[in-house]
Amino acid sequence: MTTAMVSLERPYEKVIFDMDGTLVDSRAAVERVWRTWALGRGLSPEEIIGISHGRRTQEIIQLFAPEGTDADREAIAFETQEANDTGDIRAVPGALELLRWIPDQDWAVVTSAGRELALRRLAAAGLPLPRLLVSAEDVAKGKPHPQGYLMAVDRMGAHAGDCLVFEDAHAGILAAQAAGCDVVAITGARAHDFEVSCPAAADFHGISFSLKAKAQTRRWQGRGP
């Protein structure tokens, strides 16, 4: 259940973010492109959109496309369309302030989007680019498999139990939990409402947590550092 304020008492060493629906509100763009793709193939847009959020494009295409479709090639064309559709991309409230507050080496992004699409959307939203980005091309298995989060934890030289993950989609929450990370759901920009098994806030203004950085512990206090 979404609450007015989520306050986490234990300190964390690293913070990992999903992108779409978490750092970036891209609902309109995502649904526009899926709707066009589905209607062009005589498929149900609502059925596809209902399960597409938080999952890799090629995996959704494999589920729905006609037999014999080259899912990887189709996904590249699909994400090219998405990358060119950035007119209404927006940062989730509080995302920019929080990313500026966390030292660059202490945060990462794990996304089901391709690398080029992720970079385009982050830039369109006016957000800084991460030093570590784990994208669709980097993993053999997408969310809800934990591979992406485990890869980020390993590359950051951290333990999963010391990492805080922010997610919006059911598949992403399951992936982060399976990796052993603590998870907070960001609900204000996600496409579909669902029950979550973790704390939830509408945006980053509703979060309070501590970060162990540069030999000291600092606290993000929701509406400002």
NORZISUL-V802623 format. One line per field, one symbol per residue. psi: psi as a letter, one per 40 degrees, with the letter a starting at -180 (. if undefined). burial: b if it has 9 or more other ideal C-beta (glycine too) atoms within 8 Angstrom, else e. A space follows every 50 residues. Layout:
psi=???
burial=???
This chain:
psi=hhidhhhhdiiidihhhichecdhhedddddddddddddeefihdddddd edheiiddddddddiihehgdddddddddddddegedfhiihhedddddd dhideeiihhieiiddddddddddefiihidhhhadeeidhiheiedddd dddddefiideehhhhididddddddddeeiihhhhedeidiiihifiih idaeeehhiihhhffihihhfcei.
burial=eebebbebeeebbbbbbbbbbbbbbbbebbbbbbbbbbbebebebebbbe bbbbbbbbbbbbebbeeebebeebbbebbebbbebbeebebbbbbbbbbe ebeeebbbbbbbbbbebbbbbbbbbebeebebbbbbeebeebbbbbbbbb bbbebbebebeebbbbbbbbbbbbbbbbbebbbbbbbbbbeeeeebebbb bbbbbbbbbbbebeeeebebebeee
